[in-house]
Amino acid sequence: MSIEAKQGEVWMVRFYPQVGSDISKLRPAIIISHDTIGRLPLKTIVPVTDWKPSYEHYPWMIPITPSSTNGLSKPSAIDCFQIKNFSDDRFVEKIGVIELTLLQKIHQTVMKTLDPLF
C-alpha cells in the first residue's frame, strides 16, 4: 500500500513488533524524508514519545507542545536517536503537521547523532 504522506507530517505509526530496546506500540511519528523519496513504499521517521523532565539532558530529544496543527494531545518529545525507515504499511492515520523551523531542527539534531565528532 502506498500512502500520500509528506515531509513534516505527523502520523500514527505501528512500531510493533518491538525488538530489543526499540520504541514500541502505536504512536505518533514525524516524517523527515524528502517528498521525492516518498515515491518509494518507505518513509524515514522519528518517533514521538511522552515528555519526561529527564529528556532535557539528552540533546537528541526535542520537546514539542501539543496543538491543533500538530495533532498531539500532550507534551511530547521527538526522539531523533531512534530514526527509522518504515514501510507505508505501518502508517495508520495522519494527525497533523509541524512547522518548517521544527523540521529543520529535527534534521540538524539527526545529523548531530550521526556526526562522529559530536
One Martini backbone bead per residue (centre of mass of N, CA, C, O) as a GRO file, in nm:
protein
  118
    1MET     BB    1   0.095   0.037   0.025
    2SER     BB    2   0.041   0.366  -0.073
    3ILE     BB    3   0.113   0.686   0.054
    4GLU     BB    4   0.024   1.036   0.122
    5ALA     BB    5   0.318   1.140   0.244
    6LYS     BB    6   0.479   1.410   0.417
    7GLN     BB    7   0.695   1.622   0.503
    8GLY     BB    8   0.607   1.705   0.846
    9GLU     BB    9   0.424   1.488   0.920
   10VAL     BB   10   0.180   1.345   1.140
   11TRP     BB   11   0.173   1.003   1.246
   12MET     BB   12   0.031   0.704   1.292
   13VAL     BB   13   0.240   0.430   1.412
   14ARG     BB   14   0.358   0.104   1.380
   15PHE     BB   15   0.613  -0.039   1.609
   16TYR     BB   16   0.525  -0.318   1.571
   17PRO     BB   17   0.749  -0.514   1.647
   18GLN     BB   18   0.958  -0.541   1.904
   19VAL     BB   19   1.319  -0.479   1.943
   20GLY     BB   20   1.442  -0.463   2.222
   21SER     BB   21   1.486  -0.103   2.259
   22ASP     BB   22   1.263  -0.038   2.100
   23ILE     BB   23   1.017   0.125   2.013
   24SER     BB   24   0.658   0.114   2.073
   25LYS     BB   25   0.368   0.093   1.936
   26LEU     BB   26   0.121   0.316   1.892
   27ARG     BB   27   0.247   0.620   1.738
   28PRO     BB   28   0.386   0.902   1.687
   29ALA     BB   29   0.521   1.050   1.377
   30ILE     BB   30   0.782   1.199   1.180
   31ILE     BB   31   0.838   1.304   0.867
   32ILE     BB   32   1.180   1.342   0.706
   33SER     BB   33   1.157   1.273   0.430
   34HIS     BB   34   1.165   1.333   0.116
   35ASP     BB   35   0.918   1.352  -0.118
   36THR     BB   36   1.070   1.206  -0.357
   37ILE     BB   37   1.119   0.950  -0.178
   38GLY     BB   38   0.803   0.887  -0.132
   39ARG     BB   39   0.771   0.685  -0.376
   40LEU     BB   40   0.845   0.499  -0.189
   41PRO     BB   41   0.744   0.237   0.049
   42LEU     BB   42   0.908   0.455   0.229
   43LYS     BB   43   0.983   0.608   0.553
   44THR     BB   44   1.131   0.864   0.734
   45ILE     BB   45   1.148   0.861   1.095
   46VAL     BB   46   1.033   1.007   1.408
   47PRO     BB   47   0.955   0.960   1.721
   48VAL     BB   48   0.691   1.000   1.962
   49THR     BB   49   0.691   1.092   2.310
   50ASP     BB   50   0.667   1.127   2.620
   51TRP     BB   51   0.733   1.362   2.844
   52LYS     BB   52   1.044   1.410   3.026
   53PRO     BB   53   1.253   1.588   3.224
   54SER     BB   54   1.518   1.420   3.152
   55TYR     BB   55   1.531   1.512   2.842
   56GLU     BB   56   1.691   1.782   2.878
   57HIS     BB   57   1.980   1.606   2.873
   58TYR     BB   58   1.903   1.526   2.569
   59PRO     BB   59   2.000   1.624   2.248
   60TRP     BB   60   1.783   1.418   2.087
   61MET     BB   61   1.556   1.570   2.245
   62ILE     BB   62   1.248   1.720   2.139
   63PRO     BB   63   1.029   1.942   2.217
   64ILE     BB   64   0.656   1.922   2.207
   65THR     BB   65   0.367   2.097   2.162
   66PRO     BB   66   0.049   2.088   2.170
   67SER     BB   67  -0.179   2.098   1.878
   68SER     BB   68  -0.394   2.139   1.615
   69THR     BB   69  -0.168   2.102   1.400
   70ASN     BB   70  -0.007   1.835   1.519
   71GLY     BB   71  -0.221   1.646   1.702
   72LEU     BB   72  -0.139   1.660   1.984
   73SER     BB   73  -0.230   1.592   2.347
   74LYS     BB   74   0.074   1.615   2.462
   75PRO     BB   75   0.356   1.642   2.594
   76SER     BB   76   0.657   1.597   2.400
   77ALA     BB   77   0.901   1.387   2.219
   78ILE     BB   78   1.165   1.388   1.992
   79ASP     BB   79   1.340   1.095   1.872
   80CYS     BB   80   1.644   1.125   1.697
   81PHE     BB   81   1.778   0.836   1.761
   82GLN     BB   82   1.508   0.667   1.638
   83ILE     BB   83   1.555   0.636   1.350
   84LYS     BB   84   1.342   0.539   1.065
   85ASN     BB   85   1.244   0.282   0.828
   86PHE     BB   86   0.915   0.259   0.689
   87SER     BB   87   0.651   0.115   0.591
   88ASP     BB   88   0.346   0.211   0.476
   89ASP     BB   89   0.191  -0.016   0.645
   90ARG     BB   90   0.239   0.144   0.934
   91PHE     BB   91   0.040   0.360   0.844
   92VAL     BB   92  -0.267   0.498   0.966
   93GLU     BB   93  -0.268   0.829   1.051
   94LYS     BB   94  -0.323   1.153   1.006
   95ILE     BB   95  -0.278   1.437   1.256
   96GLY     BB   96  -0.047   1.633   1.122
   97VAL     BB   97   0.178   1.926   1.148
   98ILE     BB   98   0.482   2.089   1.112
   99GLU     BB   99   0.704   2.323   1.131
  100LEU     BB  100   0.985   2.415   0.963
  101THR     BB  101   1.171   2.478   1.207
  102LEU     BB  102   1.139   2.196   1.335
  103LEU     BB  103   1.237   2.028   1.099
  104GLN     BB  104   1.521   2.152   1.098
  105LYS     BB  105   1.595   2.064   1.386
  106ILE     BB  106   1.573   1.764   1.335
  107HIS     BB  107   1.790   1.743   1.117
  108GLN     BB  108   2.021   1.852   1.294
  109THR     BB  109   1.999   1.633   1.516
  110VAL     BB  110   2.046   1.387   1.340
  111MET     BB  111   2.326   1.473   1.243
  112LYS     BB  112   2.456   1.467   1.525
  113THR     BB  113   2.410   1.154   1.572
  114LEU     BB  114   2.612   1.097   1.306
  115ASP     BB  115   2.850   1.250   1.424
  116PRO     BB  116   3.181   1.170   1.508
  117LEU     BB  117   3.233   1.473   1.663
  118PHE     BB  118   2.997   1.500   1.892
   0.00000   0.00000   0.00000
